[in-house]
Amino acid sequence: MNRPRARNALGNVFVSELQEALARLREDQQVRVLLFRSCVKGVFCAGADLKEREQMSAAEVGVFIQRLRGLMNEIASTAVMGLIETTRGLLPGAGGTQRLPRCLGVALAKELIFTGRRLTGAQAHTLGLVNHAVDQNEEGNAAYHRALALAQEILPQAPIAVRLGKVAIDRGMEVDIMSGMAIEGMCYAQNIPTQDRLEGMAAFREKRPPKFVGK
């Protein structure tokens, strides 16, 4: 993301470009892991572009928020982070009121949203809001390198199994556990006939690293 003047704030054009990029990548079977990186030093994303939104009509705001919520559904630092909308006379509209309670529980989510409190990376890590917190380096890209290392851990794994695992987790979290088990079962069944599953079993039996091909 490279919108330095607006600190990568999410405006109409920027959101459209991100959605178009995601649509292209979704169809690219060669893509195994996707990283979102800021090219603006010292900031990842400043949130919604409030200067642009101030010029929108109520109807336009509604459409924009729907698009922004859809984008956040697609993509789930050393920066300070927070849902600060209440300090601007707003409330989170891109899914924050629903995602944060699912991550941290209702009571803590309410506290953070009602106060508009900003969290450091270390605080977010302690709460379990982020998986990793790293010390910044001189180049300002320590988080990117940690993300890249994680991507390299994911890359050798069976791509269809990873993809279906993601579907099972994401969809299962929105329903009761028995429905979630049914979703997992359907995903598991889709993976059974894959070449990669047979390769994984053969590699285990032959005591060698598997060579997954995504089929």
Salt bridges, closest charged atoms under 4 A:
ASP49 OD2 - ARG3 NH2 2.98
GLU74 OE1 - ARG26 NH2 2.82
GLU111 OE2 - ARG117 NH1 2.79
GLU174 OE1 - ARG102 NE 3.55
GLU199 OE2 - ARG208 NH1 2.66
GLU206 OE1 - ARG208 NE 2.65
